[in-house]
Amino acid sequence: FLYRVDSLRSPTTESGAMALGAYELAARLSFSLWGSVPDQPLLDAATQGRLVTAADVEREARRMLDDTRAHDIVRDFSEQWLGLSRLDGAVRTGTELEPGALDDALQASLQGYLDATYFGKAGTFEKLFSDPSVWVDGSLSQLYCGVAPAAPGFEAQTLPEPRFGLLTQPALLALLSHADQTAPVIRSVFVRERILCLQVAPPPPTVNAVPPDPDPSATTRERFRQHTEQPACSGCHQLIDGIGFGFERYDQLGRYRATENGLDVDESGNLLQTGDDALDGAFTTSAEMLERISKSSVARDCLATNWYRYTFGRQEAPEDTCSLGQVKERFAAAGGDLKELIVALTQTDSFLYRPAMEAP
């Protein structure tokens, strides 16, 4: 679809930017928060002159976020941000579930977690990356708990083994794996790029990017050691592999394991050159790594940046510096409240104005 702004108020004297009119703001709010056309209360607010100021927009944004239709936007954002479409039909060894049934159940599990975090009580950035609950139905409960759930359908459970928020949700761990083994490099790159907004250079074309074959006499960590031992690979993989090894207690289905091939799993690693001194450094357990991420300003700002890109449908440009900065500041001031992050997007100049346009 193409959305056209048909009428605008007068340009500002400072920059020539043009404030959106009431009906344009109604459309922008509705498509941003619901992915659909304005409802009658929103149109009434525009007609009656109650959708003019930033405070008016904030009032309507809060009303709309309390509507269940806002769940669809969080779901769509998460699918794009996390790349969940790649889970469709994914084959993973170690389960009798058919690929279609497995990925449907895993995606429903993750969406249950996200809905409960964004729209439940005290939904914050820190909770998103630290809550131990996992949403399971009958098939997933058997797979991850070994027992059937108390009630039909999906429900939140605390699994027998440690879980630490979004990055240890089974769907995401399975997504970031190979069919028959874990993928420390894929998991590392995902965290650096999607969670920390740190660019990872692609491997040189001369490098064989195929993972080493499973070895029944070695752990995944031992098989991937060649990355840091070979000079051609070590430069990049010193920054990458230490994160992925922190997830090695979770197999290709996201199941917890204390051993691999009868050998103890080493989940120690490191975070390097993240831009956050409190985040950088060695860790001995995944719990330590994930606690740092849940409190990291770099990771919090990265989530704000990804929501900004999603809302405006583009990468940020230099002209977005002030608006994006406003979103990050307001998100931090709200203690990482996830709803406040979405409201903050509607209060920016990028949302309330259009850039100056040259006359034809």
N, C-alpha and C positions, 0 to 999 in steps of 0.2 A: 504494500500500500504506500501511497504518497500522501503526506499530510501537508496541506497548504494553509498558511496563516493569511486570512483574507483582509483583516483590518487591524490597524495598529494605532496606538496613541502617538503623540508628537515626540520627535527625537529629543533626547536630553541635550542640554547645551554643552555639557562637559565633553562628551564623547560622540554624540550623535546616535548612540544606541537607542533603540525604540522599545518602550515598555509594552508588553502584551496587553490587549484588551481583556475584558472580563470573560468573554466567550472563548477567547484563545487560551486563557489561563485554565478555564474549565476543561477544555479539551486536553491541554498538556497534563493537567493533574490526573484526569481519568485514564489517559493512555499510559501514563507513567506508573500509576499505582494499581490500576485494574486491568490494563491491557484492552480496554473497551471504551465505548462512548460514555459521555457524562450521564449520570442518573438525574432524576427530576429535581432533587434537592440542590444539586450542583448547578443545574440550569436556572433554578429559581434564584439562587444566590447571585448568579451573573446578571439576571434580569433586574433584580431589585437593588443593584449597586452594592452588594455585600461581598464582591470578589474583586477588590481593587487594590488593596494594600497587601504587603507581605504577611501581616498578621491575619488577614482574611484567608490567604492561601494556606497558612499554617493551620488555622482552625479547620478548614475543610480537609486538609491532608490527615489530620489526626482522626477525624470522623471516618475517613475512608480506610485508614489502617485498622480500624476496629471492625471493619466489614470482612467477612470471610473471603470476599473476592481478592483481597490483598494477598492471600496465601498463594494465589496463582502466580503473582509476580515474583515472590520470593522463590517459588519453585522454578520458574523460568530462569531467573538470575542464577540460581545455583546450578542448574543444568549446564548453562553456558560457562560459568566461572570454573566449575569443576570438570567440565568435559564429560558429563555422565552418559552422553549418547554412545560413547565407545564401549559402554558396558553391555549394550544390546547384543544378545546372542553370544556373549563371551563364554568360552569353554574353559572350565577350571577342573583339574583332576581332584579327586578326593571326595566327591559327592555323587550320589545317584540322581540328583535333581537334573532334569533336562535344562539345557542352557537358557531357553526362554523363560521357564519357570524360575530358575535361579536368579536371572538378572531382574525380572519383574519384582521378585520378593526383596532383593537387595535394594533396589531403587525405592520401593515403598518404605522399607526400613529407614533409609536415609532421609526421605522426605518427612517421615514421622518425627525423626529427630530434629530436623530443621524447623518444622512447624512448631514443635513444642518449645524450641529455644527462642525463635523470633517472637512468637505470640504468647508464650507462657509467662509465668511470673518471673520478674527479674531477668529478662533475656538480654544478656550482655555479651560483648566480645570475649571476655574471659570465660564465661560459661560455655560459649560455643566451642572453645578449644580445651575444655576441662571436664565437662559433665560426663560421668561414667555410664550413663544409661544407654541402652541399645534397644531399638524397637524390633520385636520379633513376633512372628506368627508361628503356626504349628511346625512348618517345614524348617524355618530358621532356628527355632528353639531346639529342635532335635539336633540340628547341625552344630550349633554353638553352645548349647547348654546340656544336651543329652537327655532332656526331659521335655514333655509337652507343656505349653503354657496353661495357666489357670483358666483362661477364657478364650473363646474363638476370636479371630481377627488379630490385628497388631496391638501390642501393648508394650510399654516401656519396662525393661527389666535391667537389673544390675547383674551382669554375667559373673560367673565364678572367678574369672581372671581379671587382671587390671585393664581398664579402658580409660582413655583420657581425651574425651571430646571428639571433634570432627575427624581428626586425622587417624583415629583408631576405629572409626566406624567400619564394619565389615565390607560395605559396598565400596568404599574408597580404597581400602586395602586390596580388595579383589581386583578393582579396576587397575590399580597400579602394580600389577603382577603379570608374569607370564603364565601360560596355561598350566605348567607343571612345576613352577618354582617362583620364588619371590624375585623382585626386581629392584635391588637397592639403588641402582642408578636412576631408574624411572621415578622412584619415590623421592629421591633427593632432588632431581630436577623439578619435579612438581612443587615441592615445598619452596624451593628457591624462587621459582617463577610465579606460581599462583598465590602463595601465601606470603612471600616476602617481597614480591615485585623486583627481584634481582635477575637480570638477564644472564642466561647461560649460553655460552657460545656452542654452536653445533660441532660435532666431531669432525675432524679433517676427513676429506673423501678417501684418503688412503687407509683409514682406520677401520678394522673389522668390528662393526657394532653388534654382531651376533653374540648373545650371552653364552658363556661356557656351558657345556652340557652338564646336567646333574651328575654328581659323583657320590655314590653311596658311602664312600669312605671319607668324605670331607664336608664341611659346612659351606653354605653359600659365601660367607665372608672369606673363607680360605680360597675359594675358587676365584673370587673377584680381586684378590690381592694383587694380581698382575697389573691392575690399573695403576697402582702407585709404585710398582717396581719398575715399570717400563718408562724410560725418559719421555717418550712421545706422548704418553697418557697422563703422567703424574701431575703435570701442571694444573690441568683442569680437575682431575679426579680427586686431588687433595681437598679441593673446595666442595666437591659433590658427595663423594662416597660416605663421608662421616655422618651425614644426615640419614641416608638410607639404611646404614647399619643399625641405627637406633630403632628401626621397625622390624628387625629380624626375628623378634619373638612372635610375629604374626605371619602365617604362611600365605600361600596364594589364594586362599579363601578367606583370609582375615581371621583364621582361628589361632588362638594362643598356643604357643609351644615353648616348653622349657628346654627341649633338646631337638637336634636335627641329626638324623642318622646315628642316633645314640650318643652324639657329642653335645656338650653343653653349648647353648647359644650365647654368644657374646653380643650384648646390645649396647656396648659403649661406642662412643663416637665423638664428633666435634662439630661445631658451627663456626665457620670462619668468614671474615670479611662481609658481615651482614649490615654494617653501618650502625649497629646497636651494641655498645660495650656490654650491656647487661645480658645480651643474647649470645655473644661470641664466647667460645671456649669449649673445653672438653666436658663431656658428661659421661656418667657411668650407666645410666638407665634411660629408657624412653620416657619415664615419668619426669625425670629431671629436664630433658630436652623439651617436652611438651608443656611443662609448667612455664619455662622461659618464654616459649612462643605465646602462651596465653596472656602473658604480661608485657609483651614486647610492643613498643610504640611503632617500630617498623612494620610489624605484622598488622597492627591496628590500622595504620595509615594505608597499608596495601589494600585492606578490605574496603576502606573508604574510596580509594582510587578505583577499584574494580566496580563498585556501585556507581560511581560517577560515570565511568565509561559505559556501563550498561544503560543508565538513565538517558544519556544523551546520544547513545548509539555511535560513539566514535572514540578514538584515542584523544587524550587531552592535548591541547596545544599551548604554546606560551601564553596566549590570551586567557587561558583558563586558570592561571596560577592563583589569582586572588580567590576565585570561586572555589576551587579545589581546596585551597588553604582554609577557607571558611568552614568547609565541610569537615575537614580533619580536626580543626580546633573545637568545633561544636561537639563532634563525636567524642573527643577526649574529655571535654568539660562535662559531658553527660555520663562519664564513667564507662564509656563503651556501650551505652544502651543502643541496641540494634534498631529499635523503632525510631529513636532520636536521630540515628544516622540517616534514615530514609526521609524523615521530616526535614533534616538539614539540607538535603539536596533541593528541596522546593523553595528554600530561602535564599538561594544564590542568585547573583546577577545573571548567570547562565540560564537559569530557569525562568526568571521574571522578565528578562529582556531579550531582544534580538540584536545582533550586531548591526552597526550602521551599514546601510546599503547605498551604493552609488546610484545616482539617477540614471535612467536609460538614455 
